[in-house]
Amino acid sequence: MSLNSRGVVLLCGLAVLIGAGSGRAADAGQAPQAGYAEHGERTCLGCHDMPPVNLMLQTPHAVKADSRTPFGQHQCESCHGASPEHVAVSSNPAAVVFKGPLKSPVALRNRVCLTCHDSGFRTHWTGSQHESRGVGCSDCHNIHAADQKVLSKATQAEVCYLCHKEQRAQARRISTHPLTATSLASTAKMSCSDCHNPHGSAGPTMLVKTSVNETCYTCHAEKRGPFLWEHAPVSDNCTNCHSPHGSSNAPLLKSRAPFLCQECHSGDHGNQVNSGANLAGGSVTTINGTQQPGAAAPRAQMGARACLNCHVLVHGSNHPAGAKFQR
């Protein structure tokens, strides 16, 4: 092929590309699909150009260059649905309303979110405790906010406490996990979602692992074992002894020793404590396991008799002589 022939071919190819590009540009300039606003989010912002609505433009959902985002498709109407009636008359609600007194049924609202967010941590959403109790995605999430409280470790618990008020009260007790800066801890070192998956899980109470103990071992790995001598309630369930959301007894114990221990150990050398013998003002005290009538034991003696003074390896022992979990 001669040089001139090659030039003709290149020019023809360039003309075809220019024509194709012009066609795509023309397609891009065509009117949107029927029912959707002609100018996308600009139509919506004509009325809704105020916080918190316009803060949506600062969120990952508003990245037009990413076709996976709402703004990479039909902008506001990707989530709110085509709403020509609302555009024509503002008093008519949009097809899908997520907040306020006119909000759409929870199943419709959740279906919109699950169109994109249907995998990962949301795998077990269908049939989960939250889903079965009619909790909507927008009840916890506010996608118009640039900084969502539920996604921040420092503020997530505030969102959860709106429903879980019992856990709010427990978290204000003297012994707690460091959930928020408003608790006794100075900083938020963990969040509710460190232990629970609010979107559902294969474990009980939406725990991130399949059991209570496996969830606790995520942080407390030294308690996992295996041990030569295992403590039955420990290997069974950590909540047999601990109240994970907060307790009046450190460290997160459901009641203080020796009373906690005597819920199971009621026939050994400490069996007199629950009788009231060692309470201040009691009529009987015990010294070296022998009852001494007529003397009241001071409170300090009771603290000195706490089981953990001797049985320090209460979570398990690897010592050959550690069957009693002693030093």
Helices and strands as residue ranges (DSSP letters): H 3-28, H 41-45, G 53-58, G 60-62, G 70-72, H 77-80, H 84-88, H 106-114, G 120-122, H 129-132, H 137-140, G 149-151, H 156-161, H 165-171, G 192-194, G 204-206, H 212-217, G 221-223, H 232-236, G 238-240, G 261-263, G 273-275, E 284-287, E 290-293, H 299-304, G 307-309
